[in-house]
Amino acid sequence: MPIKQLPVELANQIAAGEVVERPASIVKELIENALDADASQLIIDIEAGGAKRIRIRDNGSGIPHDELALALSRHATSKIADIDDLEAITSLGFRGEALASISSVSRLRLVSKPSAQSEAWQAWAEGKDMQVKIEPASHPDGTTVDIQDVFYNTPARRKFLRTDKTEFGHIDEVIKRIALSRWDVEITVNHNGKRVRHYPAVREQQQTHLRRRLAKVCGSAFAQDALYFQQQAHDIQIEGWLAAPEQCRHQGDVQYSFVNGRMMKDKLINHAIRQAYETYLTAERVPTFAIYLSLPADQVDVNVHPAKHEVRFHQQRQVHDFILQTVKQLLFNHSQTQVQTEDIEQYDTHSTETPLYPSQTHTANHQYQRPQESVQRLSAPDLTARESSVVKTVSNTQGLGASILPNAVQLDGDVRQWRVVDVFKGRFALIRRDEQAAWLDLVGVQRKILAPQIQQQFQQGMAGQPLLVEQKINLSDTSWQKKQVLQYSELLAQCGVKFYWQGQALIVEQMPSMLRRKHIANSVLQLLSACEQGTDEIIALLADAAAESSLSKSQADYWCQQWQRQLNSTSLLLHEIKVPHINEA
């Protein structure tokens, strides 16, 4: 067969074999084009897993009328102009072949209107020569790309598509990665006419807002407990979130890495992270992370993979070691922190005069009398050097809550003290003193000791903590009416509860820390009932919630000593055990 030039349509379909692997590939390419056009809002409509239709609307800068035809031709782009630009790519797209490749295996319609243009125009390509047709259209500022019947003209490719559910799963994963890389963009996803995802734009780079989006993508457990870190060396910077080894997932579905804002599945990055985790993880768990690597554009080559999933670093060993050491140090610091919480010296500072909770003179974040929040920002330029270590921003390590109960204690040298022998069901301690034995109600001890401290903080206004996801309580589903709730709104605020109204529904934004991990709706209703009965009932409810219901032996040691010191070994919480008398005949 003689050598000859391939037809344009065939050449485009061959190129599409690399660019368009499945509908998710189309979604990725079109979203990247929208983001390069400075879009701040994306509306993505999917039908039949993307095989039937993919429509992406944005409010970006748009494509001028005289460039529409060129936009659908191969190797036409506004991202780069010469070979020097290829050495330092800052845009997500740069090859100029996505639209041409997509249009060769689907029915594509492109509608666009720049803000400086008075009317919109639409373009599509069809036929053997891929001639572009342009017509007037009605469209707001921005661009809509409508793709229908993917692989309609390549049956061999179409038969390899999976079920609609599987294909949409791949699309959903692409959108999740985009949502993590561009916090400032609002993304709405509809599948078969039903809204299935909505990621509101994060206008203020506050950690609470960032973690809310993180929760939507990675799950609330990861977003709540992940360790935040930030580190810089010379012109390379890394930041993000890592799960503590004991909280890592059993499957690698939460492993997100980004290089200069570009989503990656890079082998070098993944290897460095796996190597850092290897001494901490058990065999059944895998690293769980979302990390962001930033470095000069001329130090990384993104033009090495057809789908741009991988990059090549000019200083690969340095980048690998930088990631490895940063993650390794973070995990080491975390392991040391865990050890310190069990170190006996940590609780030697808690004398009988020192409360277990933060000083009342310290103004807590989210205090009800002070509506102005003090929230740490996560944007890299605003982070101080001391924040480069572990930052657990949404934990219960501050304010009232059972999570700050001690894990160990230094016992006195008095041999006449009661000593813990063992713990039964996490709440009863088997204790002994000389030849005496008894059961000690550890939960009752906690309530007795915590109640006065909670009451003191309640009088000054308790600290609350923001919820990752706001909770809606429909009063129509309860016995409460709006006017009754309004009657106790001041008491709720004093407890650290923050909410607003949406019709006849309560939208809860903030809860006291000891109730934050419990069922929010039930906790709010219980608080309302306690408000009806008075302050004493409120304190009792909060003290009960703050008390740890399952304690280790080291925690039992602590509360046993506090029972003797602060409660004077009150017998109200003690159940003596009669030791059988043995005749020594």
C-alpha positions as CSV (number, residue, x, y, z in Angstrom):
1,M,0.0,0.0,0.0
2,P,1.5,3.3,-1.0
3,I,2.1,6.1,1.5
4,K,-0.6,8.8,1.4
5,Q,-1.9,11.7,3.5
6,L,-4.8,10.6,5.8
7,P,-8.2,12.4,5.4
8,V,-8.8,15.1,8.1
9,E,-11.8,13.1,9.6
10,L,-9.7,9.9,9.9
11,A,-6.7,11.8,11.4
12,N,-9.1,13.4,14.0
13,Q,-10.6,10.1,14.9
14,I,-7.1,8.6,15.4
15,A,-6.2,11.5,17.7
16,A,-9.5,11.1,19.5
17,G,-8.3,7.6,20.4
18,E,-5.9,9.2,22.8
19,V,-7.9,12.2,23.9
20,V,-11.4,10.7,24.1
21,E,-11.1,7.4,26.0
22,R,-14.6,7.6,27.4
23,P,-17.3,10.3,28.2
24,A,-15.3,11.3,31.4
25,S,-12.4,12.3,29.1
26,I,-14.7,14.7,27.2
27,V,-16.0,16.2,30.5
28,K,-12.4,16.7,31.7
29,E,-11.3,18.4,28.5
30,L,-14.3,20.7,28.3
31,I,-14.1,21.7,32.0
32,E,-10.4,22.5,31.6
33,N,-11.2,24.8,28.6
34,A,-13.9,26.5,30.7
35,L,-11.5,27.1,33.6
36,D,-8.8,28.4,31.2
37,A,-11.5,30.9,30.1
38,D,-11.8,32.2,33.7
39,A,-15.2,30.7,34.4
40,S,-16.5,30.9,37.9
41,Q,-19.6,28.9,37.4
42,L,-20.1,25.5,35.7
43,I,-23.3,23.7,35.0
44,I,-22.8,20.2,33.8
45,D,-25.7,18.2,32.3
46,I,-25.2,14.5,31.7
47,E,-27.6,12.0,30.1
48,A,-27.2,8.2,30.1
49,G,-23.8,8.3,31.7
50,G,-22.5,10.8,29.1
51,A,-23.0,8.4,26.1
52,K,-26.2,10.2,25.0
53,R,-25.4,13.8,26.0
54,I,-22.8,16.0,27.7
55,R,-23.6,19.7,28.0
56,I,-21.3,22.1,29.9
57,R,-22.2,25.7,30.4
58,D,-19.9,28.3,31.8
59,N,-19.7,32.1,32.3
60,G,-16.2,32.4,31.1
61,S,-14.7,34.9,28.6
62,G,-16.3,33.2,25.5
63,I,-15.0,32.7,22.0
64,P,-15.2,35.6,19.5
65,H,-17.3,35.0,16.3
66,D,-14.3,35.1,14.0
67,E,-12.5,32.4,16.0
68,L,-15.3,29.9,16.3
69,A,-14.4,28.0,13.1
70,L,-10.7,27.9,14.1
71,A,-11.7,26.5,17.6
72,L,-12.9,23.3,16.0
73,S,-9.8,22.7,13.9
74,R,-6.9,20.6,15.1
75,H,-3.9,22.2,16.8
76,A,-5.6,25.6,17.2
77,T,-5.3,27.1,20.7
78,S,-5.1,30.4,22.5
79,K,-3.0,29.0,25.3
80,I,0.5,28.9,23.7
81,A,2.0,30.7,20.7
82,D,5.6,29.4,20.4
83,I,8.1,26.8,21.6
84,D,9.1,29.0,24.6
85,D,5.5,28.8,25.9
86,L,5.6,25.0,25.8
87,E,8.5,25.1,28.2
88,A,6.5,26.9,30.9
89,I,2.8,25.9,30.5
90,T,0.5,27.6,33.0
91,S,-2.9,26.7,31.5
92,L,-4.7,23.4,31.8
93,G,-5.1,22.9,28.1
94,F,-2.5,23.7,25.5
95,R,-2.5,21.2,22.6
96,G,-5.5,22.6,20.7
97,E,-6.8,19.2,19.7
98,A,-9.6,18.4,22.2
99,L,-12.6,20.1,20.4
100,A,-11.5,18.7,17.0
101,S,-11.1,15.2,18.4
102,I,-14.4,15.3,20.3
103,S,-16.3,16.6,17.3
104,S,-14.9,13.7,15.1
105,V,-16.6,11.1,17.3
106,S,-19.8,12.9,18.4
107,R,-22.3,15.5,17.4
108,L,-20.9,18.7,18.8
109,R,-22.5,22.1,19.0
110,L,-20.5,25.1,20.3
111,V,-22.4,28.3,21.4
112,S,-20.4,31.3,22.7
113,K,-20.7,35.0,23.4
114,P,-17.9,37.2,24.8
115,S,-19.1,40.1,26.9
116,A,-17.8,42.6,24.3
117,Q,-19.9,41.0,21.6
118,S,-23.5,42.0,21.1
119,E,-24.8,38.6,19.8
120,A,-24.0,34.9,20.3
121,W,-22.9,32.5,17.6
122,Q,-23.0,28.7,17.3
123,A,-20.7,26.4,15.4
124,W,-20.6,22.7,14.6
125,A,-18.5,20.5,12.3
126,E,-19.8,17.6,10.2
127,G,-19.2,15.7,7.0
128,K,-16.1,14.1,5.7
129,D,-14.1,17.3,5.5
130,M,-15.2,18.5,9.0
131,Q,-16.4,21.8,7.5
132,V,-17.5,24.1,10.3
133,K,-20.9,25.8,10.0
134,I,-21.6,29.0,11.9
135,E,-25.1,30.5,12.7
136,P,-26.5,33.2,15.0
137,A,-27.8,32.0,18.4
138,S,-29.2,33.2,21.7
139,H,-26.9,32.8,24.6
140,P,-25.7,34.8,27.7
141,D,-22.1,35.7,28.2
142,G,-20.0,32.6,28.3
143,T,-19.9,29.3,26.4
144,T,-22.0,26.1,26.1
145,V,-20.6,23.0,24.6
146,D,-23.2,20.4,23.8
147,I,-22.0,16.9,22.9
148,Q,-24.5,14.2,21.8
149,D,-24.2,10.6,20.7
150,V,-20.6,9.9,21.8
151,F,-18.9,7.3,19.4
152,Y,-22.0,7.2,17.2
153,N,-19.8,6.9,14.1
154,T,-17.2,4.5,15.7
155,P,-19.2,1.4,16.7
156,A,-16.1,-0.5,17.8
157,R,-15.4,2.2,20.4
158,R,-19.1,2.5,21.5
159,K,-19.4,-1.2,22.4
160,F,-16.7,-0.9,24.9
161,L,-18.6,1.7,27.0
162,R,-19.8,0.3,30.3
163,T,-23.2,0.8,32.0
164,D,-24.5,4.3,32.5
165,K,-23.8,4.0,36.2
166,T,-20.2,3.1,35.6
167,E,-19.6,5.8,33.1
168,F,-21.2,8.4,35.3
169,G,-19.0,7.2,38.2
170,H,-15.9,8.1,36.1
171,I,-17.4,11.5,35.3
172,D,-18.2,12.1,38.9
173,E,-14.6,11.3,39.9
174,V,-13.3,13.8,37.3
175,I,-15.6,16.5,38.7
176,K,-14.6,15.8,42.3
177,R,-10.9,16.4,41.3
178,I,-11.9,19.6,39.6
179,A,-13.8,20.7,42.7
180,L,-10.8,20.1,44.9
181,S,-8.5,22.0,42.6
182,R,-10.7,25.1,42.1
183,W,-12.3,26.2,45.3
184,D,-13.5,29.5,43.7
185,V,-15.7,27.8,41.1
186,E,-19.3,26.9,41.7
187,I,-20.1,23.5,40.1
188,T,-23.5,22.0,39.6
189,V,-23.9,18.5,38.1
190,N,-27.2,17.1,36.8
191,H,-27.7,13.5,35.6
192,N,-30.7,12.5,33.7
193,G,-32.4,15.8,34.6
194,K,-31.8,15.4,38.4
195,R,-29.2,17.4,40.4
196,V,-26.8,15.0,41.9
197,R,-23.9,17.3,42.9
198,H,-23.5,20.9,43.9
199,Y,-20.2,22.5,45.1
200,P,-20.8,26.1,46.1
201,A,-17.9,28.4,45.4
202,V,-15.6,29.1,48.4
203,R,-15.6,32.9,48.3
204,E,-13.6,33.3,51.6
205,Q,-10.6,31.1,52.1
206,Q,-11.6,30.2,55.6
207,Q,-10.8,26.7,56.8
208,T,-14.4,25.9,57.8
209,H,-15.6,26.6,54.2
210,L,-12.7,24.8,52.6
211,R,-13.3,21.7,54.8
212,R,-17.0,21.8,53.9
213,R,-16.1,21.3,50.2
214,L,-13.5,18.7,51.2
215,A,-16.2,16.9,53.1
216,K,-18.5,16.9,50.0
217,V,-15.7,15.3,48.0
218,C,-13.8,13.1,50.4
219,G,-16.3,12.4,53.1
220,S,-17.0,14.1,56.4
221,A,-14.7,11.7,58.4
222,F,-11.7,12.7,56.4
223,A,-12.5,16.4,56.3
224,Q,-13.0,16.5,60.0
225,D,-9.9,14.6,61.2
226,A,-7.4,15.1,58.4
227,L,-4.0,16.7,59.3
228,Y,-3.4,19.9,57.5
229,F,0.2,20.8,56.6
230,Q,2.1,23.3,54.6
231,Q,5.8,23.3,53.8
232,Q,8.1,25.3,51.5
233,A,11.7,24.7,50.4
234,H,13.2,27.2,48.0
235,D,10.7,27.5,45.1
236,I,8.8,24.3,45.8
237,Q,5.7,24.4,48.1
238,I,3.5,21.6,49.3
239,E,0.3,21.8,51.3
240,G,-2.8,19.8,51.8
241,W,-4.5,17.2,54.0
242,L,-3.4,13.7,55.1
243,A,-5.3,11.1,57.1
244,A,-3.6,9.9,60.2
245,P,-2.4,6.3,59.7
246,E,-5.1,4.9,62.0
247,Q,-7.8,6.7,60.0
248,C,-6.5,5.8,56.5
249,R,-9.0,4.1,54.3
250,H,-9.0,0.5,53.1
251,Q,-9.2,1.5,49.5
252,G,-7.5,4.2,47.4
253,D,-10.6,6.2,46.6
254,V,-9.3,9.3,48.4
255,Q,-5.9,9.9,46.9
256,Y,-5.9,13.3,45.2
257,S,-2.7,15.1,44.1
258,F,-2.4,18.4,42.2
259,V,0.6,20.0,40.5
260,N,0.2,23.7,39.9
261,G,-3.5,23.3,40.1
262,R,-3.6,20.4,37.6
263,M,-5.1,17.1,38.8
264,M,-2.5,14.3,38.6
265,K,-2.2,10.6,39.1
266,D,1.6,10.8,39.1
267,K,3.7,7.8,40.0
268,L,6.5,9.8,41.6
269,I,4.1,11.7,43.9
270,N,2.3,8.5,44.9
271,H,5.5,6.6,45.5
272,A,6.9,9.3,47.8
273,I,3.7,9.3,49.9
274,R,3.5,5.5,50.1
275,Q,7.1,5.4,51.2
276,A,6.4,8.0,53.9
277,Y,3.5,6.0,55.2
278,E,5.0,2.5,55.0
279,T,6.2,2.4,58.6
280,Y,2.9,3.6,60.0
281,L,0.3,1.7,58.0
282,T,-1.0,-1.8,58.5
283,A,-1.3,-4.0,55.4
284,E,-5.0,-3.5,54.9
285,R,-4.9,0.3,54.8
286,V,-3.6,2.7,52.1
287,P,-2.6,6.3,52.3
288,T,-5.4,8.8,52.2
289,F,-4.6,12.3,51.1
290,A,-5.3,15.5,49.1
291,I,-2.1,17.4,48.4
292,Y,-1.1,20.4,46.4
293,L,2.3,20.8,44.9
294,S,3.4,24.2,43.5
295,L,6.6,25.0,41.7
296,P,7.8,27.2,38.8
297,A,6.1,26.2,35.5
298,D,9.5,25.8,33.8
299,Q,10.5,23.2,36.3
300,V,7.8,20.7,35.3
301,D,6.9,19.3,31.9
302,V,3.1,18.5,31.6
303,N,3.4,17.4,27.9
304,V,4.3,13.8,28.6
305,H,1.0,12.0,28.8
306,P,-1.9,12.0,26.3
307,A,-4.5,12.6,29.0
308,K,-2.0,14.9,31.0
309,H,-2.4,12.6,34.1
310,E,1.4,12.6,34.7
311,V,4.1,15.1,34.6
312,R,7.9,15.0,34.5
313,F,9.8,17.1,37.0
314,H,13.2,18.5,36.0
315,Q,14.5,17.7,39.5
316,Q,12.7,14.5,40.1
317,R,14.9,13.3,43.0
318,Q,14.6,16.6,44.8
319,V,10.8,16.7,44.4
320,H,10.4,13.1,45.5
321,D,12.6,13.6,48.6
322,F,10.9,16.9,49.5
323,I,7.4,15.2,49.4
324,L,8.8,12.2,51.3
325,Q,10.4,14.1,54.1
326,T,7.5,16.5,54.5
327,V,4.9,13.8,54.8
328,K,7.2,11.6,57.0
329,Q,7.8,14.5,59.4
330,L,4.1,15.2,59.6
331,L,3.3,11.6,60.4
332,F,6.1,11.5,63.0
333,N,4.9,14.7,64.6
334,H,1.4,13.2,64.8
335,S,2.7,10.0,66.3
336,Q,4.6,12.0,68.9
337,T,1.4,14.0,69.7
338,Q,-0.5,10.7,70.2
339,V,2.2,9.5,72.6
340,Q,2.1,12.8,74.5
341,T,-1.6,12.5,75.1
342,E,-0.8,9.3,76.9
343,D,2.2,10.7,78.7
344,I,1.7,11.0,82.4
345,E,3.3,14.4,82.6
346,Q,0.6,16.0,80.5
347,Y,-1.9,15.7,83.3
348,D,0.4,16.5,86.2
349,T,-0.4,20.2,85.5
350,H,-4.1,19.5,86.3
351,S,-4.3,20.3,90.0
352,T,-7.5,20.5,92.0
353,E,-7.7,24.2,91.4
354,T,-7.1,23.9,87.6
355,P,-10.2,23.1,85.4
356,L,-9.8,20.4,82.8
357,Y,-11.0,22.8,80.2
358,P,-9.5,26.0,78.7
359,S,-9.3,29.0,81.0
360,Q,-12.5,31.0,81.4
361,T,-10.5,34.1,80.8
362,H,-9.6,32.9,77.3
363,T,-12.1,34.0,74.7
364,A,-13.2,31.0,72.7
365,N,-13.9,31.0,69.0
366,H,-17.5,31.2,68.1
367,Q,-18.5,32.5,71.6
368,Y,-22.2,33.5,71.5
369,Q,-21.6,37.1,72.8
370,R,-19.0,37.6,70.1
371,P,-20.4,37.0,66.7
372,Q,-17.2,37.9,65.0
373,E,-15.5,34.6,64.3
374,S,-11.8,34.0,64.6
375,V,-11.0,31.5,61.9
376,Q,-7.6,30.4,60.7
377,R,-7.2,30.8,57.0
378,L,-5.8,28.0,54.9
379,S,-4.6,30.0,51.9
380,A,-0.9,29.4,51.6
381,P,0.3,33.0,51.7
382,D,-1.5,33.6,55.0
383,L,-0.1,30.7,56.8
384,T,2.5,31.4,59.5
385,A,5.6,29.3,60.0
386,R,4.2,27.6,63.1
387,E,1.2,26.4,61.1
388,S,3.3,24.2,58.9
389,S,3.0,21.5,61.5
390,V,-0.2,19.5,62.1
391,V,-3.3,21.6,62.1
392,K,-6.5,19.8,63.1
393,T,-8.9,22.6,62.4
394,V,-12.2,20.9,63.1
395,S,-11.3,18.7,66.0
396,N,-12.7,18.7,69.5
397,T,-9.3,19.5,71.0
398,Q,-10.5,22.9,72.2
399,G,-13.6,23.9,74.1
400,L,-15.8,21.6,76.1
401,G,-16.0,18.0,75.0
402,A,-15.2,14.5,75.9
403,S,-12.4,14.3,73.4
404,I,-10.0,16.2,75.8
405,L,-10.4,13.8,78.6
406,P,-7.0,12.6,79.8
407,N,-5.5,9.2,78.9
408,A,-3.1,8.9,81.7
409,V,-2.2,10.3,85.1
410,Q,0.7,10.3,87.6
411,L,-0.6,8.5,90.8
412,D,0.4,9.7,94.2
413,G,2.7,7.7,96.4
414,D,0.0,7.3,99.1
415,V,-0.5,3.6,99.5
416,R,-3.9,4.2,101.2
417,Q,-5.3,5.5,98.0
418,W,-7.9,3.6,96.0
419,R,-6.2,2.0,93.0
420,V,-7.8,0.8,89.7
421,V,-7.5,-2.9,89.1
422,D,-9.5,-3.2,85.9
423,V,-12.3,-1.5,83.9
424,F,-15.6,-3.3,83.1
425,K,-17.7,-2.2,80.1
426,G,-15.7,1.0,79.8
427,R,-17.6,2.7,82.6
428,F,-17.1,0.8,85.9
429,A,-13.7,0.6,87.5
430,L,-12.9,-2.3,89.8
431,I,-10.9,-0.5,92.5
432,R,-9.1,-1.7,95.7
433,R,-7.6,-0.1,98.8
434,D,-5.7,-2.5,101.1
435,E,-8.1,-5.4,101.5
436,Q,-11.2,-3.4,100.4
437,A,-12.7,-3.8,96.9
438,A,-15.4,-1.8,95.2
439,W,-17.0,-0.7,91.9
440,L,-16.6,3.0,90.9
441,D,-19.1,4.6,88.5
442,L,-16.6,6.5,86.2
443,V,-19.4,8.2,84.2
444,G,-21.0,9.4,87.4
445,V,-17.6,10.8,88.5
446,Q,-17.2,12.7,85.3
447,R,-20.6,14.2,85.5
448,K,-20.1,15.4,89.1
449,I,-16.7,17.0,88.2
450,L,-17.6,18.5,84.9
451,A,-21.0,19.9,85.8
452,P,-19.6,22.9,87.9
453,Q,-17.1,23.7,85.1
454,I,-19.8,23.6,82.4
455,Q,-22.1,25.7,84.6
456,Q,-19.4,28.4,84.9
457,Q,-18.8,28.4,81.1
458,F,-22.6,28.4,80.5
459,Q,-23.0,31.6,82.6
460,Q,-20.4,33.4,80.5
461,G,-21.5,31.9,77.2
462,M,-20.2,28.6,76.0
463,A,-18.0,28.1,73.0
464,G,-19.5,26.4,69.9
465,Q,-17.9,24.7,67.0
466,P,-19.1,25.0,63.3
467,L,-20.6,21.9,61.7
468,L,-19.0,20.7,58.5
469,V,-22.4,20.3,57.0
470,E,-25.3,22.4,58.2
471,Q,-28.2,20.4,59.6
472,K,-31.8,21.1,58.8
473,I,-34.5,20.4,61.3
474,N,-38.1,20.6,60.0
475,L,-40.3,21.7,62.9
476,S,-43.3,20.1,61.1
477,D,-41.7,16.7,62.0
478,T,-41.5,17.6,65.7
479,S,-43.8,18.8,68.4
480,W,-42.2,22.2,68.5
481,Q,-43.4,25.4,67.0
482,K,-41.3,28.3,65.8
483,K,-42.5,30.7,68.5
484,Q,-41.5,28.2,71.2
485,V,-38.0,27.8,69.7
486,L,-37.7,31.6,69.6
487,Q,-38.6,31.8,73.2
488,Y,-35.5,29.7,74.1
489,S,-33.2,31.1,71.4
490,E,-31.1,33.1,73.9
491,L,-30.5,30.0,76.0
492,L,-29.5,28.0,72.9
493,A,-27.0,30.7,72.0
494,Q,-25.7,30.6,75.5
495,C,-25.1,26.8,75.0
496,G,-23.1,27.5,71.9
497,V,-25.8,26.6,69.4
498,K,-26.0,28.9,66.3
499,F,-28.8,28.6,63.8
500,Y,-30.9,30.5,61.3
501,W,-34.4,30.1,59.9
502,Q,-35.5,28.8,56.6
503,G,-39.2,29.0,56.6
504,Q,-40.4,26.7,59.4
505,A,-37.1,24.8,59.5
506,L,-34.0,25.4,61.7
507,I,-30.7,25.3,59.9
508,V,-28.1,24.5,62.6
509,E,-24.6,25.9,61.9
510,Q,-22.8,25.5,65.2
511,M,-23.0,23.2,68.3
512,P,-21.2,22.9,71.6
513,S,-18.3,20.5,71.1
514,M,-19.7,17.7,73.3
515,L,-22.8,17.5,71.2
516,R,-21.1,18.0,67.8
517,R,-20.4,14.4,67.1
518,K,-23.8,13.2,68.2
519,H,-27.1,13.2,66.3
520,I,-27.6,17.0,65.8
521,A,-31.4,17.1,65.4
522,N,-31.9,14.9,68.5
523,S,-29.4,17.0,70.5
524,V,-31.1,20.3,69.6
525,L,-34.5,18.9,70.5
526,Q,-33.1,17.6,73.8
527,L,-31.7,21.0,74.5
528,L,-35.0,22.6,73.9
529,S,-36.7,20.2,76.3
530,A,-34.0,21.0,78.9
531,C,-34.6,24.7,78.4
532,E,-38.2,24.2,79.3
533,Q,-37.1,22.6,82.6
534,G,-34.5,25.2,83.5
535,T,-30.8,25.8,83.8
536,D,-30.0,22.8,86.0
537,E,-31.4,20.4,83.4
538,I,-29.3,22.1,80.7
539,I,-26.1,21.6,82.7
540,A,-27.0,18.0,83.5
541,L,-27.6,17.3,79.8
542,L,-24.3,18.9,78.7
543,A,-22.4,17.2,81.5
544,D,-23.8,13.8,80.5
545,A,-22.8,14.4,76.9
546,A,-19.3,15.6,77.9
547,A,-18.7,12.4,80.0
548,E,-16.8,9.7,78.2
549,S,-18.9,6.5,78.2
550,S,-16.1,4.1,77.4
551,L,-12.8,4.6,79.1
552,S,-9.4,2.9,79.1
553,K,-7.6,1.9,82.2
554,S,-5.3,4.9,82.1
555,Q,-8.4,7.2,81.9
556,A,-10.0,5.3,84.7
557,D,-6.8,5.9,86.8
558,Y,-7.2,9.6,86.3
559,W,-10.9,9.8,87.2
560,C,-10.4,7.6,90.2
561,Q,-7.8,10.0,91.5
562,Q,-10.1,13.0,90.7
563,W,-12.9,11.3,92.6
564,Q,-10.7,11.1,95.7
565,R,-9.3,14.6,95.3
566,Q,-12.2,16.7,94.2
567,L,-15.1,14.6,95.5
568,N,-13.5,13.4,98.7
569,S,-14.1,9.8,97.7
570,T,-17.9,10.2,98.0
571,S,-19.6,6.9,98.6
572,L,-22.5,7.9,96.4
573,L,-20.6,6.7,93.3
574,L,-19.1,3.7,95.1
575,H,-20.5,0.2,95.2
576,E,-18.6,-1.8,97.8
577,I,-17.8,-5.5,97.2
578,K,-17.8,-7.7,100.2
579,V,-14.7,-9.9,100.2
580,P,-15.5,-13.4,101.4
581,H,-14.1,-14.4,104.8
582,I,-11.7,-17.4,104.6
583,N,-11.2,-19.5,107.7
584,E,-7.6,-20.4,108.0
585,A,-8.0,-23.5,110.1
